[in-house]
Amino acid sequence: MLRYKADRRTLFFVALYFTCLTTLWLNAPAFWPLHVALVMVTSVLAFMGAVATHNALHSPPFKSRALNRAFQVVLTLTYGHPVSAYVPGHNLSHHRFTQTNKDVMRTTKMRFRYNLLNILFFLVRVAPGIMKADSTYVKAMHKRSPVWFRQYVIEASAFFGMSALLLALDWKKFLLYWMLPHTYAAWGIVSMNYPQHDGCDPDSEWNHSRNFVGKLVNWWTYNNGYHTLHHIEPGLHWSLLPEEHKKRVAPFIDPRLDQKSLIAFCFENYVWPGRRLRFDGTPVVLPPIEPDQPWLPAPQETPAEISLGAIPG
């Protein structure tokens, strides 16, 4: 049923998320350190679900379109947001118009002097633009692509219906076991955009994205560290990225954009000394603050033509 065997890992961790969530809701450990640890694990698994959402909308895991649509509903409950809504802000705005005024997730929106604040509050800053883009796209697709719109409604109904049920059952559990992991997942998947693009050269054929090539971080994030090639060929399955990066990107990209350690990079750039630098070591020069520019696809285009590997409507 799977297009690539590597997605067995995806299915395993999605199943593990629901196992942890069910355990917490029905029989949370009385020993508080274990309780806290399980909440943290659930949050990490929700974030992995967000990464799986990103992958599924670029390269669907199943051969069957019906299974892919059903899996989007499952991922919606894992990630904490309708999966189809990932298409406007990420696939269409960010991928098509990287770091321009039509990219609602551009890193140049952040203006704090201390770089740690930029990554910590990146989601807060870009969220209004993402939500506006989502709303605009959903309204447009209501008439232009009823199939896509229907899938979005199914996912939204599943998420908000489940949220309402859990809230009615126990509001404290709802906040701790449902909302907290999903909030972390949203923060993590959106904030990854900051280290992957800030200080890069959006006009360069090769130096527009930063890669984190460590094996450990990529095992847990489904090779999400290989970002340059992902922008070049968004529909390439995540399991193929490491080898293809070596052949198609590494010989041409500035080697300073291939970072071996995500942890070391984050410490140096966000903690100490925490300076905001370009990949060549010079200070980032920010353009004037400007509002987001409209980017909605042309009326004749449909999700099948514009989604860069996303599941077509």
Order of alpha helices (4+ residues) and beta strands (2+ residues): alpha-alpha-alpha-alpha-alpha-alpha-alpha-alpha-beta-alpha-alpha-alpha-beta-alpha-alpha
